[in-house]
């Protein structure tokens, strides 16, 4: 799965960066004040990086939807992010492109 370097939600541009920093507490982080998703070096494999991106994307989407209560529920966010990652990484498109 390809991870974008930026995307838009409700007119806000969210930048996605990869950090060389090792964070022992998390593989990634969403900063709503800076409109950034950071994926840390701790997420070593491409698969874990993609899952981490989807997890952080769920935080973005839930907050944009006005549901900070759900965004604060890390178990829910991780489950939904994992399901989103699975759907996107197994999606097939007509015309031969993934």
C-alpha positions in Angstrom: 0.0 0.0 0.0 1.3 3.4 -0.9 1.4 6.0 1.8 0.7 9.6 0.6 2.9 12.5 1.6 -0.3 14.7 2.0 -4.0 14.6 1.7 -7.0 16.8 2.4 -9.9 16.4 4.8 -12.6 19.2 5.2 -10.3 21.8 3.5 -7.3 21.0 5.8 -4.1 19.6 4.3 -2.6 16.9 6.4 1.1 16.3 5.8 2.6 12.8 6.3 6.2 12.5 7.3 8.5 9.7 8.3 10.8 10.4 11.2 14.1 8.8 12.0 13.2 9.1 15.6 12.6 5.9 17.5 9.5 6.3 19.7 9.1 3.4 22.1 5.6 4.4 23.0 4.1 4.6 19.5 4.7 3.7 15.9 3.1 7.0 14.7 1.4 10.2 15.8 -1.3 12.6 14.6 -0.8 16.2 15.6 -4.1 18.0 15.0 -2.6 21.5 15.7 0.1 21.0 13.1 -2.0 18.9 10.7 0.7 16.3 10.5 0.9 12.5 10.7 4.4 11.3 11.7 5.4 7.7 11.2 8.4 6.8 13.4 11.3 4.6 12.5 10.0 2.2 15.1 7.5 1.0 12.5 10.2 -0.9 10.7 8.4 -2.9 8.0 6.4 -1.4 5.1 3.4 -3.4 6.3 3.6 -1.9 9.8 4.1 1.6 8.3 0.9 1.2 6.2 -1.0 -0.1 9.2 0.3 2.9 11.3 -0.7 5.3 8.6 -4.3 3.9 8.6 -4.4 4.0 12.4 -3.4 7.7 12.4 -5.8 8.4 9.4 -8.6 7.1 11.6 -7.7 9.7 14.2 -7.9 12.4 11.5 -11.3 11.2 10.2 -12.9 10.7 13.6 -11.9 14.2 14.7 -13.1 15.7 11.4 -16.4 13.9 11.9 -16.7 15.5 15.3 -16.2 12.3 17.3 -13.2 13.0 19.6 -14.7 10.4 22.0 -14.0 7.7 19.4 -10.7 9.1 18.4 -9.6 8.9 22.1 -10.4 5.2 22.1 -7.1 3.6 21.0 -8.6 0.1 20.8 -11.4 1.3 18.5 -9.0 3.4 16.4 -6.5 0.5 16.0 -9.3 -2.0 15.0 -10.8 0.4 12.5 -7.3 1.4 11.2 -6.4 -2.3 10.8 -9.7 -3.0 8.9 -9.0 0.0 6.6 -5.5 -1.1 6.0 -6.7 -4.6 5.1 -9.3 -3.2 2.7 -6.9 -0.9 1.0 -4.0 -3.3 0.8 -6.1 -6.0 -0.8 -8.1 -3.8 -3.1 -7.9 -4.6 -6.8 -8.9 -2.2 -9.6 -10.0 -2.7 -13.2 -7.3 -1.8 -15.7 -4.5 -3.7 -14.0 -3.6 -1.1 -11.5 -3.6 -1.7 -7.7 
